[in-house]
Amino acid sequence: MQNQPLLLSSLLKHADRFHSGTEIVSRTVEGPIHRYTYGDAAHRTRKLADALRRHGVVPGERVATLAWNNFRHFEIEHGVTGLGAVWHAINPRLIPSQISYIVNHAEDRVLCFDSSFLPLVEKLAHEWPTVGLYVLMVNRSSMPASRLPNLVCYEDFISSGDSGFEWPAFDELSASSLFYTSGTTGNPKGVLYSHRSDVLHALTLGGASGFGFVAQDTILPMTPMFHANGAWGFTHAAPMVGAKLVLPGPKLDAASIAELIEGEGVTVTAGVPTLYNNLLKHFEEQGRGAGTLKRIAVAGSAPAPRMIEGFERLGVAVNHVWGMTETSPSGTSPQPSRQTAKLSAREQIAR
């Protein structure tokens, strides 16, 4: 029996080989919709990994992001981890002093960020002695004037890499990504994931008793990639099963999400109750139903019974999950028992 290490690079390699024509769609910070395929993403991700290698990033070093859910963030997640370096996604909703703390605690070497965070980065950069390169995640034509030292354009940076870069093999217990908690006392606490744990987590999400992802799904994670391991691990699971991936960028208002659901044929979403309450209200006010949406994963706090019943009336199954940063992050994803499944939504809630 062959021994194959469980590495995150295998997920994108699989998507490139068997689902290269499946789309990744994202709303950019600038507003327009960007679309390309897993094949395109794999090509660009290899270029990014090689560009980082040429810059001197070595396995185990941290490459940080301050970014929304978009195609470049997806590339960085997979390019950094595939190289053997550690992807450190920073939560921009933390207060500035905590952001500086975790950048320094992680000893980040490179920081990639969306243009909406340029003022924040310019304000704090002098506090980050380990960061030697800043990569602004825009096209060359969108590069703003800035006095930030060692600032480069993302598209210029990846153009220096070779798409023929071969993903290295290494110990599956090597660190893959670093996330800091947001709900603890004192400064945020770092949680370091391994490639093995991330791949197994993705397999669990795709399983029938998890979220049951299949290649025919279109997955829209409203949870940010900077929160709990890449939008609850959805950006790992989607390429693993070959599902279409829709990334909403910074616009999480109900109308924008509903537009993506309708326009892209979204079947599965993930988010917190506040987002779903707004989305349900939008669906009810528009009177057009939930379209192609079939399943939602909700966590972060307990969903109200009215929200669960409202989505059930629209033909959308509600999966109330629990997890935390330390559990990769999904801890439980309960499926109803044979007896419970026979009950109405209200009866299930009452139990």
C-alpha positions as CSV (number, residue, x, y, z in Angstrom):
1,M,0.0,0.0,0.0
2,Q,1.4,3.4,-1.0
3,N,1.9,6.0,1.7
4,Q,0.6,9.4,0.5
5,P,1.0,12.3,2.8
6,L,-2.1,14.4,3.3
7,L,-1.1,17.8,1.9
8,L,-3.3,20.7,1.0
9,S,-1.7,21.0,-2.4
10,S,-3.3,17.7,-3.3
11,L,-6.8,19.3,-3.1
12,L,-6.0,21.9,-5.8
13,K,-4.1,19.4,-7.8
14,H,-7.2,17.2,-7.8
15,A,-9.5,20.1,-8.8
16,D,-7.1,21.0,-11.6
17,R,-6.9,17.4,-12.9
18,F,-10.6,16.4,-12.7
19,H,-12.6,19.7,-12.4
20,S,-10.4,22.2,-14.3
21,G,-13.4,23.8,-16.0
22,T,-15.4,24.4,-12.9
23,E,-15.7,28.0,-12.0
24,I,-14.5,30.1,-9.1
25,V,-16.6,33.3,-9.0
26,S,-15.8,36.3,-6.7
27,R,-17.0,39.8,-6.2
28,T,-13.9,42.0,-6.1
29,V,-13.3,44.8,-3.6
30,E,-13.6,47.2,-6.6
31,G,-17.1,45.8,-7.3
32,P,-17.1,43.8,-10.6
33,I,-17.6,40.1,-10.7
34,H,-14.5,38.1,-11.5
35,R,-14.7,34.5,-12.8
36,Y,-12.2,31.9,-13.8
37,T,-11.8,28.1,-13.4
38,Y,-9.9,25.8,-11.1
39,G,-7.5,25.2,-13.9
40,D,-6.8,29.0,-14.1
41,A,-6.4,29.1,-10.3
42,A,-4.0,26.2,-10.2
43,H,-1.9,27.9,-12.9
44,R,-1.7,31.2,-11.0
45,T,-1.2,29.6,-7.6
46,R,1.9,27.7,-8.8
47,K,3.2,31.0,-10.1
48,L,2.6,32.6,-6.7
49,A,4.3,29.8,-4.8
50,D,7.3,30.1,-7.1
51,A,7.4,33.9,-6.7
52,L,7.4,33.5,-2.9
53,R,10.2,30.9,-3.1
54,R,12.2,33.3,-5.3
55,H,11.7,36.0,-2.7
56,G,13.2,33.8,-0.1
57,V,10.2,32.4,1.7
58,V,11.0,29.0,3.1
59,P,8.9,26.3,4.6
60,G,7.5,27.2,8.1
61,E,7.7,30.9,7.6
62,R,4.5,32.9,7.8
63,V,2.8,34.8,5.0
64,A,-0.1,36.9,6.2
65,T,-3.3,38.2,4.6
66,L,-5.6,41.0,5.3
67,A,-8.3,40.3,2.8
68,W,-11.9,39.5,2.0
69,N,-13.2,36.3,0.4
70,N,-12.0,36.6,-3.2
71,F,-10.0,34.8,-5.9
72,R,-6.6,36.2,-5.0
73,H,-7.1,35.3,-1.3
74,F,-7.9,31.8,-2.5
75,E,-4.7,31.7,-4.5
76,I,-2.6,32.9,-1.5
77,E,-4.2,30.3,0.8
78,H,-3.3,27.4,-1.5
79,G,0.0,28.8,-2.8
80,V,1.5,29.5,0.6
81,T,0.5,26.2,2.1
82,G,1.4,24.3,-1.0
83,L,4.9,25.8,-0.8
84,G,5.2,24.5,2.8
85,A,5.0,28.0,4.3
86,V,2.3,29.0,6.8
87,W,-0.8,31.0,5.8
88,H,-1.7,33.5,8.5
89,A,-5.1,35.1,7.9
90,I,-5.5,38.2,10.0
91,N,-8.9,39.2,11.2
92,P,-9.3,42.9,10.3
93,R,-12.2,43.3,12.7
94,L,-9.7,43.1,15.7
95,I,-8.6,46.4,17.2
96,P,-5.4,47.8,15.7
97,S,-3.3,47.0,18.8
98,Q,-4.3,43.3,18.6
99,I,-3.6,43.2,14.9
100,S,-0.1,44.5,15.6
101,Y,0.3,42.0,18.4
102,I,-0.5,39.0,16.2
103,V,1.6,40.1,13.3
104,N,4.6,40.4,15.6
105,H,3.8,37.3,17.6
106,A,3.5,35.3,14.3
107,E,6.7,37.0,12.9
108,D,5.1,37.4,9.6
109,R,7.5,37.9,6.7
110,V,5.1,38.9,3.9
111,L,1.8,40.7,4.2
112,C,-0.7,40.5,1.3
113,F,-3.8,42.8,1.6
114,D,-6.8,44.1,-0.2
115,S,-6.9,47.8,-1.1
116,S,-9.6,48.6,1.4
117,F,-7.0,47.9,4.2
118,L,-4.3,50.1,2.8
119,P,-4.9,52.9,5.3
120,L,-4.7,50.4,8.2
121,V,-1.5,48.9,6.9
122,E,0.1,52.3,6.3
123,K,-0.8,53.2,9.9
124,L,0.6,50.1,11.5
125,A,3.5,49.0,9.3
126,H,6.1,50.8,11.4
127,E,5.2,48.5,14.2
128,W,6.0,45.3,12.2
129,P,9.8,44.8,12.0
130,T,9.6,41.3,10.6
131,V,7.5,42.2,7.6
132,G,9.8,42.7,4.6
133,L,7.4,42.7,1.7
134,Y,3.9,44.2,1.2
135,V,1.8,42.8,-1.6
136,L,-1.3,44.8,-2.6
137,M,-3.9,42.5,-4.1
138,V,-4.8,44.6,-7.2
139,N,-4.1,44.9,-10.9
140,R,-1.2,47.2,-11.9
141,S,-3.8,49.8,-13.2
142,S,-5.3,50.0,-9.7
143,M,-2.1,50.6,-7.7
144,P,-2.5,53.7,-5.6
145,A,0.1,56.1,-4.5
146,S,1.6,55.0,-1.2
147,R,4.7,55.6,0.9
148,L,4.5,52.1,2.3
149,P,8.0,50.5,2.0
150,N,8.6,47.5,-0.2
151,L,5.1,47.6,-1.7
152,V,4.5,45.6,-4.9
153,C,1.4,44.8,-7.0
154,Y,0.1,41.3,-6.7
155,E,-0.2,40.7,-10.4
156,D,3.4,42.0,-10.9
157,F,4.6,39.8,-8.1
158,I,3.1,36.5,-9.4
159,S,4.3,37.3,-12.9
160,S,7.8,36.7,-11.6
161,G,6.9,33.1,-10.8
162,D,7.0,30.0,-13.0
163,S,3.7,28.1,-13.6
164,G,5.8,24.9,-14.0
165,F,6.6,25.0,-10.3
166,E,6.2,21.5,-8.8
167,W,4.5,21.2,-5.5
168,P,7.0,19.8,-2.9
169,A,6.3,16.8,-0.8
170,F,6.9,17.1,3.0
171,D,5.7,15.8,6.3
172,E,1.9,16.0,6.5
173,L,2.3,17.1,10.2
174,S,3.9,20.3,9.0
175,A,2.2,23.5,9.9
176,S,-0.2,24.7,7.2
177,S,-2.0,27.8,8.6
178,L,-2.2,30.0,11.6
179,F,-5.3,31.6,13.0
180,Y,-5.8,33.6,16.1
181,T,-8.8,33.5,18.4
182,S,-11.2,36.4,18.6
183,G,-13.3,35.5,21.7
184,T,-10.7,35.0,24.4
185,T,-9.6,37.2,27.3
186,G,-6.4,39.1,26.8
187,N,-4.6,39.0,23.5
188,P,-5.7,36.6,20.8
189,K,-4.3,33.1,21.0
190,G,-2.6,31.5,18.0
191,V,-3.8,28.1,16.7
192,L,-1.5,26.3,14.3
193,Y,-3.1,23.7,12.0
194,S,-1.3,20.9,10.2
195,H,-1.8,19.7,6.6
196,R,-3.1,16.4,7.9
197,S,-5.7,18.0,10.1
198,D,-6.8,20.4,7.3
199,V,-7.2,17.6,4.7
200,L,-9.1,15.4,7.2
201,H,-11.3,18.3,8.1
202,A,-12.1,18.9,4.4
203,L,-12.9,15.2,4.0
204,T,-15.3,15.4,7.0
205,L,-17.0,18.5,5.6
206,G,-17.6,16.7,2.3
207,G,-18.9,13.5,3.9
208,A,-22.6,12.6,4.0
209,S,-22.8,13.2,7.7
210,G,-21.0,16.5,7.4
211,F,-22.3,19.0,4.7
212,G,-22.5,16.4,2.0
213,F,-20.7,18.4,-0.7
214,V,-20.7,17.1,-4.2
215,A,-19.3,18.3,-7.5
216,Q,-22.7,19.5,-8.6
217,D,-22.9,21.9,-5.7
218,T,-22.3,25.7,-5.8
219,I,-20.8,26.8,-2.5
220,L,-21.0,30.3,-1.2
221,P,-19.2,30.8,2.2
222,M,-20.3,34.1,3.8
223,T,-18.0,33.4,6.7
224,P,-14.8,35.2,6.1
225,M,-11.6,33.3,5.1
226,F,-9.8,35.1,7.9
227,H,-12.1,33.5,10.5
228,A,-11.5,29.9,11.7
229,N,-9.4,28.3,8.9
230,G,-10.6,29.5,5.6
231,A,-14.3,30.2,5.8
232,W,-14.8,27.2,8.1
233,G,-12.7,25.1,5.7
234,F,-15.1,25.6,2.8
235,T,-12.2,26.8,0.6
236,H,-10.5,23.4,1.2
237,A,-13.6,21.3,0.7
238,A,-14.8,23.0,-2.5
239,P,-11.8,22.0,-4.6
240,M,-11.6,18.6,-3.0
241,V,-15.1,17.7,-4.4
242,G,-14.9,19.9,-7.5
243,A,-17.8,22.2,-6.5
244,K,-18.2,25.6,-8.0
245,L,-17.0,28.2,-5.5
246,V,-18.6,31.7,-5.1
247,L,-16.7,34.2,-3.0
248,P,-18.7,37.3,-2.0
249,G,-16.0,39.8,-1.3
250,P,-16.8,42.5,1.2
251,K,-20.5,42.9,0.3
252,L,-22.5,40.7,2.7
253,D,-25.8,42.6,2.6
254,A,-28.8,40.5,1.9
255,A,-29.4,41.9,-1.6
256,S,-25.9,41.3,-2.7
257,I,-25.9,37.7,-1.4
258,A,-29.3,37.0,-2.9
259,E,-28.0,38.3,-6.3
260,L,-25.1,35.8,-6.1
261,I,-27.4,33.0,-5.1
262,E,-29.7,33.7,-8.0
263,G,-27.1,34.5,-10.6
264,E,-24.6,31.7,-9.8
265,G,-27.0,28.9,-8.8
266,V,-25.8,28.7,-5.3
267,T,-26.9,25.5,-3.5
268,V,-25.0,25.7,-0.1
269,T,-24.0,28.7,2.1
270,A,-22.4,29.2,5.4
271,G,-22.8,32.1,7.8
272,V,-23.9,33.4,11.2
273,P,-27.5,34.0,12.2
274,T,-27.4,37.8,11.7
275,L,-26.7,37.3,8.0
276,Y,-29.4,34.6,7.6
277,N,-32.0,36.7,9.4
278,N,-31.4,39.5,6.9
279,L,-31.3,37.1,4.0
280,L,-34.6,35.4,5.1
281,K,-36.3,38.8,5.4
282,H,-35.1,39.7,1.9
283,F,-36.4,36.5,0.4
284,E,-39.8,37.0,2.1
285,E,-40.1,40.6,1.0
286,Q,-39.2,39.8,-2.6
287,G,-41.6,36.8,-2.6
288,R,-39.5,34.8,-5.1
289,G,-38.4,32.0,-2.8
290,A,-34.8,31.0,-2.2
291,G,-34.1,29.9,-5.7
292,T,-31.5,27.1,-6.0
293,L,-30.5,27.3,-2.4
294,K,-31.0,23.9,-0.7
295,R,-28.8,23.9,2.4
296,I,-27.4,26.4,4.9
297,A,-24.8,25.9,7.6
298,V,-25.3,28.3,10.5
299,A,-23.1,28.8,13.6
300,G,-21.6,31.5,15.8
301,S,-24.7,31.7,18.0
302,A,-28.0,29.9,18.3
303,P,-30.4,30.5,15.4
304,A,-33.9,31.7,16.3
305,P,-36.7,29.1,15.8
306,R,-38.4,31.6,13.4
307,M,-35.3,31.7,11.2
308,I,-35.1,27.9,11.0
309,E,-38.8,27.6,10.3
310,G,-38.7,30.4,7.7
311,F,-35.9,28.7,5.7
312,E,-37.6,25.3,6.0
313,R,-40.8,26.8,4.5
314,L,-38.7,27.9,1.5
315,G,-37.4,24.4,1.1
316,V,-34.0,25.1,2.6
317,A,-32.5,22.6,5.1
318,V,-30.8,24.3,8.1
319,N,-27.7,22.6,9.5
320,H,-26.8,24.2,12.9
321,V,-23.2,23.5,13.5
322,W,-20.8,24.2,16.3
323,G,-17.0,24.7,16.3
324,M,-14.2,27.0,17.4
325,T,-10.8,28.0,16.1
326,E,-9.2,25.1,18.0
327,T,-11.3,22.5,16.3
328,S,-10.3,23.4,12.7
329,P,-13.0,24.8,13.2
330,S,-16.0,22.5,12.7
331,G,-16.7,20.4,15.9
332,T,-20.2,19.1,15.3
333,S,-22.4,19.0,12.3
334,P,-25.4,17.0,13.5
335,Q,-27.7,15.2,11.1
336,P,-31.2,14.3,12.4
337,S,-31.8,10.7,13.5
338,R,-34.2,8.6,11.6
339,Q,-36.9,9.4,14.2
340,T,-36.2,13.1,14.4
341,A,-36.2,13.5,10.6
342,K,-39.9,12.5,10.5
343,L,-40.8,15.6,12.6
344,S,-41.6,19.1,11.4
345,A,-39.1,21.9,11.9
346,R,-41.1,23.2,14.9
347,E,-41.2,19.7,16.5
348,Q,-37.5,19.2,15.9
349,I,-36.7,22.6,17.6
350,A,-38.9,21.7,20.5
351,R,-36.9,18.6,21.2
